[in-house]
Amino acid sequence: MDSTLTLCAHLALDLAAVALLTFGVFYPRHRRRELVPAYLALNVALFAIVAGLGTVGGDGGLALGFGLFGVLSIVRLRSDALQHQEVAYYFITLVLGLLCGLPALGLPVAALLAGVLLAVMYGADHPRLFARDRRTVVTLDSVHRDEESLRAELARRLGEPLGWTVQEVDYVRDLMVLEVRFRQPEPSVTSRELTVRRRTTRSRTIAPDHPKETV
């Protein structure tokens, strides 16, 4: 009976942690609905496997352990389909399921470690952290052999370049394809005033000079 209550408490902690991570942090920031069931399914499945490993002894637990590592080894996260921060959420949901599913780990310790993971992910993926830093792929209609001229061209088109990686150089068509990491320039005072004026103009409602007459 005590083991069942302990398992239910760990399950409640795991569900609360992954729900807070998924619905409180990830989805409001990234709006990737298709990843929500993937995070939840991965977390709960790992919790079930680890909880099963804790209750099965002997060769059965050893077999389940090898099966767990075999399943995790064949899971491939495509970096071209997922952003790096989305892959980080995958690992956090995975670790939450592992931590909360360990029956030998006390509930206060598991709650503390889960809180640390959630706090780190909340701060590391905060929108205000490096808010103006961007990454994009740029195709230039000229091949720059000089690094200074290339930097000046990128600064003119994008903003302050923080770094870049040349992906392709085509001398036949005179093209360069680069992955650029840059920092957007801060909006000037004039652009801010224009933005405020536009918002104010749109929000105003002009009342008619004469009331409409109904016949």
C-alpha positions as CSV (number, residue, x, y, z in Angstrom):
1,M,0.0,0.0,0.0
2,D,2.8,2.4,0.9
3,S,4.6,1.6,-2.4
4,T,1.4,2.4,-4.3
5,L,0.9,5.7,-2.5
6,T,4.6,6.6,-3.2
7,L,4.2,5.7,-6.9
8,C,1.0,7.9,-7.1
9,A,2.8,10.8,-5.5
10,H,5.7,10.5,-7.9
11,L,3.3,10.3,-10.8
12,A,1.5,13.4,-9.6
13,L,4.8,15.3,-9.3
14,D,5.8,14.2,-12.8
15,L,2.5,15.2,-14.4
16,A,2.6,18.5,-12.7
17,A,6.2,19.2,-13.7
18,V,5.7,18.2,-17.4
19,A,2.4,20.1,-17.6
20,L,4.1,23.2,-16.3
21,L,7.0,22.8,-18.7
22,T,4.8,22.1,-21.7
23,F,1.7,24.3,-21.2
24,G,3.3,27.0,-19.0
25,V,6.7,27.6,-20.7
26,F,7.0,25.9,-24.1
27,Y,3.7,26.4,-25.8
28,P,3.2,30.1,-24.9
29,R,6.6,30.9,-26.3
30,H,6.9,28.7,-29.4
31,R,3.3,27.8,-30.4
32,R,4.3,24.3,-31.7
33,R,1.1,22.4,-31.0
34,E,2.4,19.2,-32.7
35,L,5.2,18.9,-30.2
36,V,3.0,19.0,-27.1
37,P,1.8,15.4,-27.4
38,A,5.3,14.3,-28.2
39,Y,6.7,15.8,-25.0
40,L,3.9,14.4,-22.9
41,A,4.1,10.9,-24.4
42,L,7.8,10.8,-24.0
43,N,7.7,11.9,-20.4
44,V,4.9,9.6,-19.3
45,A,6.4,6.6,-21.2
46,L,9.8,7.0,-19.5
47,F,8.1,7.4,-16.1
48,A,6.2,4.1,-16.7
49,I,9.4,2.3,-17.8
50,V,11.5,3.6,-14.8
51,A,8.7,2.8,-12.4
52,G,8.5,-0.7,-13.8
53,L,12.2,-1.1,-13.5
54,G,11.9,-0.3,-9.8
55,T,9.3,-2.9,-9.1
56,V,10.7,-5.7,-11.2
57,G,13.7,-7.4,-9.8
58,G,16.2,-10.0,-11.0
59,D,16.7,-10.6,-14.7
60,G,13.4,-8.9,-15.6
61,G,14.7,-5.5,-14.4
62,L,18.0,-6.0,-16.2
63,A,16.1,-6.8,-19.4
64,L,13.9,-3.8,-19.1
65,G,17.0,-1.6,-18.5
66,F,18.7,-2.8,-21.7
67,G,15.4,-2.4,-23.6
68,L,15.1,1.2,-22.3
69,F,18.6,2.1,-23.5
70,G,18.0,0.4,-26.8
71,V,14.8,2.4,-27.4
72,L,16.5,5.7,-26.5
73,S,19.4,4.9,-28.8
74,I,17.2,4.6,-31.9
75,V,15.3,7.8,-31.2
76,R,16.6,10.4,-33.7
77,L,15.8,14.1,-33.3
78,R,16.1,15.7,-36.7
79,S,17.9,19.1,-36.3
80,D,16.5,20.4,-39.6
81,A,12.9,19.9,-38.3
82,L,13.5,21.1,-34.7
83,Q,15.1,24.1,-33.3
84,H,17.8,23.6,-30.8
85,Q,15.7,25.0,-27.9
86,E,13.0,22.5,-28.9
87,V,15.5,19.7,-28.6
88,A,16.4,21.0,-25.2
89,Y,12.7,20.7,-24.2
90,Y,12.9,17.0,-25.3
91,F,15.8,16.3,-23.0
92,I,14.1,18.1,-20.1
93,T,10.9,16.1,-20.4
94,L,13.1,12.9,-20.7
95,V,15.0,13.7,-17.5
96,L,11.8,14.7,-15.6
97,G,10.3,11.3,-16.4
98,L,13.5,9.5,-15.3
99,L,13.8,11.5,-12.0
100,C,10.2,11.3,-11.0
101,G,10.0,7.6,-11.9
102,L,12.8,6.5,-9.6
103,P,11.1,4.8,-6.7
104,A,14.2,4.9,-4.5
105,L,14.5,8.7,-4.9
106,G,12.7,10.5,-2.2
107,L,9.8,12.8,-3.2
108,P,11.3,16.0,-1.7
109,V,14.6,15.4,-3.6
110,A,12.7,14.6,-6.8
111,A,10.6,17.7,-6.4
112,L,13.7,19.8,-5.8
113,L,15.5,18.5,-8.9
114,A,12.4,18.9,-11.0
115,G,12.1,22.5,-9.8
116,V,15.8,23.2,-10.7
117,L,15.2,21.8,-14.2
118,L,12.1,23.9,-14.7
119,A,13.8,27.1,-13.4
120,V,16.8,26.6,-15.6
121,M,14.7,26.0,-18.7
122,Y,12.5,29.0,-17.9
123,G,15.5,31.3,-17.7
124,A,17.6,29.9,-20.5
125,D,14.7,30.2,-23.0
126,H,13.4,33.5,-21.8
127,P,12.3,35.8,-24.6
128,R,14.2,38.8,-23.1
129,L,17.5,36.9,-23.0
130,F,19.4,38.0,-26.1
131,A,16.2,39.3,-27.5
132,R,17.8,41.0,-30.6
133,D,20.0,38.1,-31.6
134,R,18.9,36.3,-34.7
135,R,20.1,33.5,-37.1
136,T,19.1,33.2,-40.7
137,V,20.4,31.9,-44.1
138,V,21.3,34.6,-46.5
139,T,22.0,34.4,-50.3
140,L,24.1,37.2,-51.6
141,D,24.3,38.1,-55.3
142,S,28.1,38.6,-55.2
143,V,31.1,36.6,-53.9
144,H,33.0,38.5,-51.3
145,R,36.6,37.5,-50.9
146,D,37.4,40.1,-48.3
147,E,36.1,39.5,-44.9
148,E,35.7,43.2,-44.1
149,S,33.6,43.8,-47.2
150,L,31.5,40.8,-46.4
151,R,31.0,42.1,-42.8
152,A,30.0,45.5,-44.1
153,E,27.5,44.0,-46.6
154,L,25.9,41.9,-43.9
155,A,25.8,44.8,-41.5
156,R,24.1,47.0,-44.1
157,R,21.4,44.3,-44.9
158,L,20.8,42.7,-41.5
159,G,22.5,44.4,-38.6
160,E,25.6,43.8,-36.5
161,P,27.0,40.4,-37.7
162,L,28.1,38.2,-34.8
163,G,29.4,35.4,-37.0
164,W,28.7,33.5,-40.1
165,T,29.3,30.2,-41.8
166,V,29.8,30.0,-45.6
167,Q,27.6,27.1,-46.9
168,E,28.0,27.5,-50.6
169,V,30.0,29.6,-53.1
170,D,28.9,29.7,-56.7
171,Y,31.3,31.4,-59.1
172,V,29.2,30.6,-62.1
173,R,26.2,32.5,-60.9
174,D,28.2,34.8,-58.6
175,L,26.3,33.8,-55.4
176,M,27.2,33.1,-51.8
177,V,25.0,31.3,-49.3
178,L,25.7,31.9,-45.7
179,E,24.3,31.1,-42.3
180,V,24.5,34.4,-40.4
181,R,24.1,35.1,-36.7
182,F,23.4,38.8,-36.2
183,R,22.0,41.3,-33.8
184,Q,19.1,43.5,-34.9
185,P,19.7,47.2,-34.5
186,E,17.7,49.0,-31.8
187,P,14.8,51.0,-33.2
188,S,15.5,54.7,-33.4
189,V,13.5,57.4,-31.6
190,T,11.8,58.5,-34.8
191,S,10.6,54.9,-35.6
192,R,9.3,54.5,-32.1
193,E,7.3,57.7,-32.3
194,L,5.9,56.7,-35.6
195,T,4.9,53.3,-34.2
196,V,3.2,55.0,-31.2
197,R,1.4,57.4,-33.5
198,R,0.1,54.6,-35.8
199,R,-1.2,52.7,-32.8
200,T,-2.8,55.7,-31.4
201,T,-4.4,56.6,-34.7
202,R,-5.8,53.1,-35.1
203,S,-7.2,53.0,-31.6
204,R,-9.1,56.2,-31.9
205,T,-12.7,56.2,-33.0
206,I,-13.9,59.4,-34.7
207,A,-17.5,60.3,-33.8
208,P,-19.7,61.7,-36.7
209,D,-20.4,65.4,-36.7
210,H,-24.1,64.9,-37.2
211,P,-26.2,62.0,-36.0
212,K,-27.7,59.7,-38.7
213,E,-31.3,60.4,-39.4
214,T,-33.6,57.4,-39.8
215,V,-36.7,57.8,-42.0
